Amino acid sequence: MAKRLFDLICSGLGLLLLWPVLLAAALWIKLDSPGPVLFRQTRVGRHGVPFTIHKFRTMRAAPGAQITVGEDPRITRAGRLLRASKLDELPQLWDVLRGVMSLVGPRPEVPRYVALYPAELREVVLSVRPGITDPASLCFRNESELLAKATDPEREYVEVVLPAKLRLAADYVHSASLIGDVRLILATLGALKN
């Protein structure tokens, strides 16, 4: 209950205080390339229930992998900066406010990758609301650069990155606390400055 109250207060305040940034980003995206301002995608949430995640669109509408690798040519000029600063994640404050996400929790995956979760980890990781940030977000902050170095990025993601993320997510779920969440939020904000 305390976590949900914390999420409601922080996401509401965040949307209220950051509306000029959200508006500026939306205008820049619209002027930079054709397409919608928001990127919407089905992700798997708490108890395996699918939901629609919202982010600022950072890529051109073009067919491609569900993972972003290195200097993906689909990334727009605005998208490059939005991704680097993580401002593309700000619309997820709305997802937190509506109760399908939390500020801190395991990052939500697309159904295709959730289908690969080992049963014991799936149950643990999907027992809580997914979050905007978590320990894996910090550990794999430069994931696209890491995948760019792999011979087969998809295989690297499935066999190396995803299992590591799942272990971190399960560890988070087992030791989650409000104080721990505040520390993770502060660590995430600190990582944005670097």
C-alpha positions in Angstrom: 0.0 0.0 0.0 2.9 2.4 0.9 4.6 1.6 -2.4 1.4 2.4 -4.4 0.8 5.6 -2.5 4.5 6.6 -3.2 4.0 5.8 -6.9 0.8 7.9 -7.1 2.3 10.9 -5.4 5.6 10.8 -7.3 4.1 10.1 -10.7 1.4 12.8 -10.3 3.9 15.4 -9.1 6.3 14.3 -11.9 3.7 14.8 -14.6 2.6 18.1 -13.0 6.2 19.5 -12.8 7.5 18.1 -16.0 4.7 19.1 -18.3 6.8 21.8 -20.1 9.5 19.2 -20.8 6.9 16.7 -22.0 5.4 19.3 -24.3 8.8 20.4 -25.7 9.8 16.8 -26.3 6.4 16.1 -28.1 6.8 19.2 -30.3 10.4 18.3 -31.2 9.4 14.7 -32.1 6.6 16.0 -34.3 8.8 18.5 -36.1 11.7 16.0 -36.5 10.0 13.1 -38.3 6.6 12.0 -39.5 4.6 9.7 -37.2 3.0 9.8 -33.8 4.6 11.4 -30.8 4.1 8.4 -28.6 5.4 4.9 -29.1 2.9 2.3 -27.8 3.7 -1.4 -27.4 2.2 -4.4 -25.7 4.3 -5.5 -22.7 3.6 -8.1 -20.0 2.7 -6.8 -16.6 1.9 -8.0 -13.1 0.6 -11.6 -13.0 1.3 -11.9 -16.8 -1.5 -9.4 -17.8 -0.6 -7.6 -21.0 -0.7 -3.8 -21.0 0.2 -0.9 -23.3 3.4 0.9 -22.4 3.9 4.5 -23.5 7.2 6.1 -24.5 8.2 9.0 -26.6 8.8 7.8 -30.2 12.5 7.7 -30.9 12.5 5.7 -34.2 11.1 6.0 -37.6 8.3 3.5 -38.4 10.2 0.8 -40.2 10.4 -3.0 -39.8 13.1 -4.2 -37.6 14.1 -6.2 -34.5 12.4 -5.6 -31.1 15.8 -4.9 -29.6 17.8 -1.8 -30.5 21.4 -2.4 -31.5 24.1 0.3 -31.5 23.5 3.1 -33.9 20.2 1.7 -35.3 19.4 3.7 -38.5 15.8 3.8 -37.5 16.6 6.2 -34.6 15.7 9.8 -35.3 17.7 12.9 -34.5 15.4 13.8 -31.6 15.3 10.1 -30.6 19.1 10.0 -30.2 19.0 12.7 -27.5 15.8 11.5 -25.9 17.3 8.0 -25.6 20.6 9.2 -24.3 19.0 11.3 -21.6 16.2 8.7 -20.9 13.6 11.4 -21.5 11.8 9.0 -23.8 10.7 7.1 -20.7 8.8 10.1 -19.1 5.4 9.1 -20.6 5.6 6.0 -18.4 4.7 8.3 -15.5 1.2 8.1 -16.9 1.5 4.2 -16.8 2.5 4.5 -13.1 -0.4 6.8 -12.4 -2.9 4.5 -14.0 -1.6 1.5 -12.0 -0.1 -0.8 -14.6 3.5 0.2 -13.7 5.5 1.3 -10.7 8.4 3.7 -10.4 10.6 0.8 -9.5 10.2 -2.8 -10.5 11.4 -5.3 -13.1 11.4 -3.7 -16.5 8.4 -5.0 -18.6 9.2 -7.2 -21.6 7.4 -8.0 -24.8 5.4 -11.2 -24.8 7.9 -12.9 -27.1 10.7 -12.7 -24.5 8.5 -13.4 -21.5 7.6 -16.7 -23.2 11.3 -17.6 -22.7 11.3 -16.9 -18.9 12.1 -20.1 -16.9 8.9 -21.0 -14.9 10.4 -20.3 -11.4 11.7 -16.9 -12.4 8.5 -16.0 -14.4 6.4 -16.4 -11.3 8.7 -14.2 -9.1 9.3 -11.4 -11.7 5.7 -11.1 -12.7 4.4 -11.1 -9.1 5.0 -7.3 -8.9 4.2 -4.3 -11.1 6.8 -3.7 -13.7 8.8 -0.5 -13.2 10.4 2.5 -15.0 13.7 1.6 -13.4 15.3 -1.4 -11.6 18.8 -2.8 -10.9 18.9 -4.2 -14.4 18.2 -0.8 -15.9 21.3 0.5 -14.2 23.5 -2.5 -14.9 22.5 -2.6 -18.6 22.2 1.2 -19.2 24.2 0.9 -22.4 22.6 -2.3 -23.6 22.3 -1.3 -27.3 26.1 -0.7 -27.4 26.7 -4.0 -25.7 24.5 -5.8 -28.3 26.2 -4.0 -31.1 29.5 -5.8 -30.2 27.8 -9.2 -30.5 28.0 -11.3 -33.7 24.4 -12.2 -33.2 22.7 -9.5 -31.1 19.3 -11.4 -30.8 21.1 -14.5 -29.5 23.2 -12.4 -27.2 20.1 -10.8 -25.8 18.2 -14.1 -25.3 21.2 -16.2 -24.0 23.2 -13.6 -22.0 21.4 -10.3 -21.3 17.9 -11.6 -20.6 19.0 -14.3 -18.0 21.1 -11.7 -16.2 18.2 -9.2 -16.2 15.9 -11.9 -14.8 18.3 -12.8 -12.0 18.6 -9.1 -11.0 14.8 -8.7 -11.2 14.2 -11.7 -9.0 16.8 -10.4 -6.5 14.9 -7.1 -6.5 11.5 -8.7 -5.8 12.9 -10.8 -2.9 14.5 -7.7 -1.2 12.2 -4.9 -2.3 11.5 -2.1 0.2 10.4 1.5 -0.1 13.8 2.7 1.1 15.5 0.5 -1.5 13.2 1.9 -4.2 14.2 5.5 -3.2 17.9 4.5 -3.4 17.3 3.0 -6.9 15.5 6.1 -8.1 18.4 8.3 -6.8 20.9 6.0 -8.4 19.0 6.2 -11.7 18.9 10.0 -11.6 22.6 10.0 -10.8 23.4 7.7 -13.7 21.6 10.2 -16.0 24.2 12.8 -15.2 27.0 10.6 -16.5 
